[in-house]
Amino acid sequence: MDRIFNLFIFTDGKLVLEIGASVHEYLENDQKSEEFLKNRVYTDFETCEKYQLPSFLHDLNKDGTLNYTRYFSRVRLGRGFEVFEEIFNDYSATAEPLACVTIVVNGKPEIDISTDHAPFMYGDHQDHPKVGPGVMSDYLQKYMTEDGFDMPTLIHNDYFGAIKLTFNNKYYVSCVKLLVSFIDTIAYLEYGDEKNIFAKWLNTFCSLSEVNVSSEELWEHRNSVLHMTSLDSRKVASGKVARISFCVAGDGYVTPEQNGIKFYNLKSLIDCIASGLSNWIQSYNEKPENFTAFIERYDKVISDDRHALSERVP
């Protein structure tokens, strides 16, 4: 007789602390089995056997917990069952076991959205209180192709296209602001909310030597341009870091240093960042397990191409 599972994610709202399972025998058909599991949720969550999260998960915290948003990124990809694999193995479950997963927040089961175990798409749940009002396409759905997820087109449409648009229309200062802000965003997507990630991303994925600037110089340039539309951050003003600015010229040409200003070719820097972006995207092909962190963070960012449209606007 096949086994069916009432599975539980125990969380404090921020961390998945442990998981649980109550195992039952399969009834005469899927519909009756599903109804049985749903009817037993409030009984099973109190009596279920509890387990620590499996150690094979590569992104566990040091204390063995998992960020709830990281777990949900697995759900977004249709991989929510990963955390229960050892339980399925222990009970010799079928390749596609019938299971109901319930989130238990601070000791209370919360049943907000009923869905299957396919990738969770926000577009399928528009206007649900947990999703929010309005109509907004889901980037996972929009950019998923037969060949996989089209990350280059996503990043271009959401961010990089605006950089090219301002450059081509000669809004060069605006272009610089968008470019350095874009580096902030990409660095956050790669490393999360950590210190010094702007320079870390540049040093890891870009060849800034080709543009004759350093990541430290570009960071101070970013601080002064974004905050004051100036060339002088505090470190630049104190002489600790070189004062830099852009020039607009043909490939390979850079205006000679003058009046204490070291120049870089803006088009060359854009090309350098674009090359670094390509290297960064390639890193996900080499380590696809990092994609869950990308989903976790991308769900939190805003972009030009992704906004909600109210159905009530004529």
C-alpha positions, 0 to 999 in steps of 0.5 A: 500500500502506498503511503501519503504524507502530511508534511509541515514547515515549522517557522517563526516567520523568518527561519525554517526551524524544523520540518515534520511528517505524519504518514498515512496509508493511501485511500482508494483514490487521490481525491479521497486521500487529499481530502483526508490529509487536509482534514487531518492537518490540525491533528497531524501537526501536533502529533507529527514526527519532527526532523532537523533540516537535511544537511545536504541542503547547501544553503543552511545557516550555521545553526541548521536553520533555513531562511524561510524566503530561501525555502519559498524560492524552492517552492517558486521553482517547484522544488519545495519537496527537496527539504523532505527527501530524506523522509520520503526515502525513509518511508520508501515513498513513490517517485511522486508521493501524494503529500500536503505541505502546511506552513506552521508559523509560531505553532499555528498552521496557516493555510492561505493559498491552495496550490499544487507542487508545480512552480509557484507563479504569482500570476496564478494568484492575482488579488489574493491578500497574500499576493496583493492587488493589481495585475503583474506578470511573474518574471519566472513565467515570462522568461522561462523558455524551452531552453531554460530561464532567460536571465540575460533578457530579464536583466536587460529589460529590467535594468540594462536597457535603460542604461543604453537608452540614456547613453544613446540619447546623450543623458550621460550623467543619468547613464552613469547614475543608472550604471553604478546603481545597477552594479549595486543591484547585481551585487545584492543579487549575488551576495545579499545584504553584505558589506563591500559587495559593490567592489567584490562583484566588480573584482570577481566578474569584471576586468576593470584594468581594461578601463583604467579604473579600480573598484575602490575609485568606482565606489567613491565615484558612485557615492559622490555621483548618486548622492550629490551629482558631484565628483568628490566623495569624502575620501576623494576630497581628502585625497585618499582616492583619485578623483575620476570622471567620464569622457565620451569618445571612440573605443580605446580613447581616454581624455588625458588627466587634467585639473586633478581628474582622472578620466575613463571612457564611459562606453568602455566602462559600460562594455566592461560591466556588460562583459562582467554581467555575462560572466556572472550569468555564466556562473549560474550555469556552472553552479545552478544550486545558487539559483534559489538565492537569486530567486529569493532576492529577485522577488524583492527588487523592483524594476522598470519592466515589472510593475503592477497594473490595477484592473480598476484603472480605465 
